[in-house]
Amino acid sequence: MIRTERKYIEILRILKEQREPVGAKRLAELMAERGFILSDRAVQYHLSYLDATGFTEKIGNQGRILTPVGLQETDNALVDDRIGFVISKLERLAYRSTFDPATGTGDVAYNLSIVSEENLDRVRIAFDQVVKAGCGFFSSYRIVDHDPRIPSGSVGIITICSISMDGVFQRNGVPVKMAYGGRLEIVNSTPKRFVDLIGYRGTTIDPLELFISSGLTSINSYCQTRSGIVLANVREVPSTAQKQVKETIKLMNQCGFIFPVSMGNQVFNLPPNQYRISIVAFSGLNFIGNTAELGFDIKTEIGAGNIPFAKVMETN
């Protein structure tokens, strides 16, 4: 029965995303963000059921955590129930992004990567290659070592997630749709075509994460020769907003954001649409993809949260 109960599945998903025990009050707040309005008492009832099934465990007065059985249950949730989960998470991050490119202040969405301390110097070389090649979404990254999510002997690296762009557009009154994640072929510094595209609204996994794990990129080749297959996202905005979009992009470029690769009513081998403009942008996951191609172990939480832009810009 648990497999057909969305409330239970959402509670399990929330616990999976957290790194520490979560109490009923906080769970009620997080459930509300996902469209489930529950009282603290109702959450306690559901948690009691999950405790009884062995999916969750109470840690003193701190709250609940997932058990190994609960983790497996979350991973095995019905596929049709998980469709749309990725885009929903990214849309929440966009909504919480308050970055103002005119002032260079506010919060942006970020990805958090974790690498071992012994590999940090070599991983930084891989990240710097992407910065130099200009195929990251942002022109720098941030090293962090004080975070409860970072285990002993490891270091965290923050990169700005391209969903930050969506937040900026939305706050400026421009409706934006995150349409596709894809592999973009570039030859001699000239983008040619999308080799593959996956729609964000019909998948249970981030498309770009899938391309990296499947070894379907040649980001390092692009960094070395300016020819290769890199990761890019496609946004769609109304054609009538073109002037405002261009002005917003110009301000973001001045803050260090690197996009668009291209934009227009017909871009590369995407289908033409006279009513909507496609905006193609390099993904921040090119940092991670290049590192993976070089054989270094790196674990990344895509859309790990929101952080003040000033924190990303601090000197390491």
C-alpha positions in Angstrom: 0.0 0.0 0.0 2.9 2.3 0.7 3.7 2.4 -3.0 0.4 4.0 -3.9 0.4 6.6 -1.1 2.0 9.8 -2.3 2.1 11.4 1.1 4.2 8.6 2.5 6.4 8.6 -0.6 7.0 12.4 -0.3 7.9 12.0 3.4 10.4 9.4 2.5 11.8 11.5 -0.3 12.2 14.5 2.1 14.1 12.4 4.6 16.3 11.0 1.9 17.2 14.6 0.8 18.1 15.6 4.4 21.5 14.9 6.0 20.2 15.1 9.6 17.1 13.9 11.5 14.0 15.9 10.7 11.2 16.6 13.1 7.4 16.6 12.5 7.1 20.4 12.4 9.9 20.8 9.8 8.4 17.9 7.8 5.0 19.6 7.8 6.7 22.8 6.4 8.6 20.8 3.7 5.4 18.9 2.8 3.5 22.1 2.4 6.1 23.3 -0.2 5.2 20.2 -2.2 1.5 20.8 -2.1 0.6 18.6 0.9 -0.9 20.6 3.7 -0.7 18.5 6.9 -0.9 19.4 10.5 2.0 18.5 12.8 -0.4 15.8 14.3 -1.1 14.4 10.9 2.6 14.2 10.1 3.2 12.4 13.4 0.5 9.9 12.5 2.2 9.2 9.1 5.6 8.9 10.8 4.2 6.4 13.3 3.0 4.3 10.4 6.4 4.5 8.7 8.2 3.6 11.9 5.9 0.5 12.2 6.8 -0.5 8.6 10.5 -0.2 9.4 11.0 2.6 6.8 11.9 5.3 9.3 13.6 5.5 12.7 13.2 8.0 15.5 16.5 9.5 16.8 15.7 10.7 20.3 14.1 14.2 20.2 15.9 15.1 17.0 13.5 13.6 14.5 13.4 10.8 12.0 15.9 9.4 9.5 15.4 6.8 6.8 16.4 3.2 7.5 18.1 1.1 4.8 14.7 -0.5 4.1 13.2 3.0 3.8 15.9 4.1 1.4 15.3 1.1 -0.8 11.5 1.8 -0.7 12.1 5.4 -1.9 14.4 4.2 -4.7 11.8 1.6 -5.8 8.8 4.0 -5.8 6.6 3.7 -8.8 8.2 5.2 -11.9 5.0 7.1 -12.9 4.9 8.6 -9.4 8.5 9.9 -9.7 8.1 11.5 -13.2 8.2 15.2 -12.7 10.1 15.0 -9.4 13.3 16.4 -10.9 11.7 19.4 -12.6 9.6 20.1 -9.5 12.8 20.3 -7.3 14.5 22.6 -9.8 11.4 24.8 -10.0 11.4 25.2 -6.2 15.0 26.3 -6.3 14.3 28.8 -9.1 11.4 30.2 -7.0 13.7 30.6 -4.0 16.5 32.3 -6.1 16.4 36.0 -5.3 19.5 37.1 -7.3 19.3 40.6 -8.8 21.8 41.0 -11.7 21.5 44.8 -11.5 23.0 44.9 -8.0 24.8 41.5 -8.0 23.1 40.6 -4.7 20.6 37.9 -3.6 20.6 34.1 -3.6 21.4 31.7 -6.4 20.8 28.0 -6.7 23.9 25.8 -6.5 25.2 22.3 -7.0 27.4 20.7 -4.3 30.2 18.3 -5.3 32.3 16.3 -2.9 35.8 15.1 -3.6 38.5 13.6 -1.4 41.1 16.0 0.0 43.9 14.0 -1.8 42.3 14.6 -5.2 41.4 18.2 -4.7 44.3 19.8 -6.5 43.8 17.6 -9.6 40.0 18.2 -9.5 40.6 21.9 -9.4 42.7 21.6 -12.5 39.7 19.9 -14.2 37.4 22.7 -13.0 39.8 25.4 -14.2 39.9 23.8 -17.6 36.2 24.3 -17.9 36.5 27.9 -16.7 39.2 28.6 -19.3 37.2 26.9 -22.1 34.1 29.0 -21.1 31.8 26.0 -21.1 30.5 26.4 -17.5 27.4 28.2 -16.7 29.4 30.5 -14.4 33.0 31.7 -14.6 34.1 30.5 -11.2 33.4 28.1 -8.4 33.8 28.0 -4.6 35.7 25.5 -2.3 34.0 24.8 1.0 35.2 22.6 3.9 32.8 23.6 6.7 29.4 21.9 5.9 27.7 19.1 7.7 27.1 17.3 4.4 30.9 17.0 3.8 32.4 13.9 5.3 35.7 13.8 7.1 38.6 13.6 4.6 36.6 15.3 1.8 36.1 18.8 0.5 33.0 20.4 -1.1 32.9 22.4 -4.3 30.0 24.8 -5.0 29.1 25.6 -8.6 26.1 27.8 -9.6 23.2 25.8 -11.0 21.7 27.2 -14.3 18.3 27.1 -12.7 19.4 30.4 -11.1 18.7 31.9 -14.6 15.1 30.8 -14.3 14.7 32.6 -11.0 16.0 35.8 -12.4 13.7 35.7 -15.4 10.7 34.9 -13.2 11.4 37.8 -10.8 11.5 40.1 -13.9 8.1 38.9 -15.0 9.3 36.6 -17.9 7.7 33.2 -18.0 10.4 30.6 -18.6 10.2 26.9 -19.2 13.1 24.5 -18.6 12.5 22.4 -21.7 15.5 20.0 -22.4 18.9 18.8 -21.2 21.1 17.7 -24.0 24.5 16.9 -25.5 25.7 19.7 -27.7 28.3 19.0 -30.4 30.9 21.7 -31.0 33.4 21.7 -33.8 36.3 24.2 -33.8 34.5 26.4 -31.2 31.3 26.5 -33.3 28.2 24.8 -31.9 26.7 22.6 -34.5 23.8 20.5 -33.2 22.2 18.6 -30.3 23.2 15.0 -30.5 20.6 14.0 -27.9 17.8 15.8 -26.0 15.7 14.7 -23.0 12.7 16.6 -21.8 12.8 17.5 -18.1 9.1 17.0 -17.5 9.1 13.4 -18.6 12.1 11.9 -16.7 12.8 10.5 -13.3 16.5 11.4 -13.4 18.3 14.6 -14.3 19.2 14.2 -18.1 22.6 15.7 -17.8 23.5 13.4 -14.8 22.5 10.5 -17.0 24.8 11.6 -19.9 27.7 11.9 -17.5 27.2 8.6 -15.8 26.8 6.9 -19.2 30.1 8.3 -20.5 28.4 10.1 -23.4 30.4 13.4 -23.2 33.7 14.6 -24.4 34.1 17.7 -22.4 37.8 17.3 -21.9 38.3 17.1 -25.6 36.5 20.4 -26.0 38.6 22.0 -23.2 41.8 20.9 -25.0 40.8 21.3 -28.7 37.6 23.3 -28.7 35.9 20.4 -30.4 33.7 17.9 -28.4 30.4 17.1 -26.9 29.4 19.1 -23.9 26.3 19.5 -21.7 23.7 22.2 -22.3 20.2 23.1 -21.3 17.4 24.6 -23.3 14.9 27.2 -21.9 11.9 28.6 -23.7 10.5 32.1 -23.2 7.8 34.0 -25.1 9.0 35.8 -28.2 7.3 39.0 -27.0 9.8 39.0 -24.1 12.9 39.1 -26.3 14.0 42.6 -25.5 13.7 42.1 -21.7 15.4 38.8 -21.9 18.4 40.3 -23.8 18.7 43.1 -21.3 18.6 40.6 -18.4 21.2 38.3 -20.0 23.5 41.3 -20.5 23.3 42.2 -16.8 24.0 38.6 -15.8 27.0 38.4 -18.2 28.5 41.4 -16.4 28.2 39.4 -13.1 30.1 36.4 -14.6 27.4 34.2 -16.0 28.2 32.6 -19.3 25.2 32.3 -21.6 23.6 32.1 -24.1 25.4 29.7 -26.4 22.6 30.7 -28.9 19.0 31.9 -28.8 16.2 32.4 -31.3 13.0 31.0 -32.7 15.0 28.3 -34.4 18.2 27.2 -32.9 20.5 24.4 -34.2 18.3 21.3 -34.9 15.5 22.3 -32.5 12.1 22.6 -34.1 11.2 26.2 -35.0 8.6 28.1 -33.0 7.6 31.6 -34.0 5.9 32.2 -30.6 8.7 31.1 -28.3 12.5 31.8 -28.1 14.9 28.9 -27.2 17.8 29.9 -25.0 20.7 27.4 -25.0 23.1 27.6 -22.1 26.1 25.6 -21.0 25.4 23.6 -17.9 27.2 24.0 -14.7 27.5 20.2 -14.7 30.3 20.5 -17.4 32.6 21.0 -14.4 31.5 17.6 -13.0 31.5 15.9 -16.4 35.1 16.9 -17.1 36.2 15.7 -13.7 34.5 12.3 -14.3 36.1 12.0 -17.7 39.5 12.4 -16.2 38.8 9.5 -13.8 38.4 11.3 -10.5 35.7 10.2 -8.1 33.2 13.0 -7.6 29.8 12.9 -6.0 27.4 15.8 -6.8 24.0 16.8 -5.4 22.3 18.7 -8.2 20.3 21.6 -6.9 21.6 21.3 -3.4 20.0 24.5 -2.2 20.2 28.3 -2.4 23.1 30.5 -1.3 24.0 34.2 -1.3 25.8 35.1 -4.5 28.4 36.9 -2.4 29.4 33.6 -0.8 30.2 32.1 -4.2 32.3 35.1 -5.1 34.4 34.9 -1.9 38.1 34.1 -2.5 39.2 30.7 -1.4 
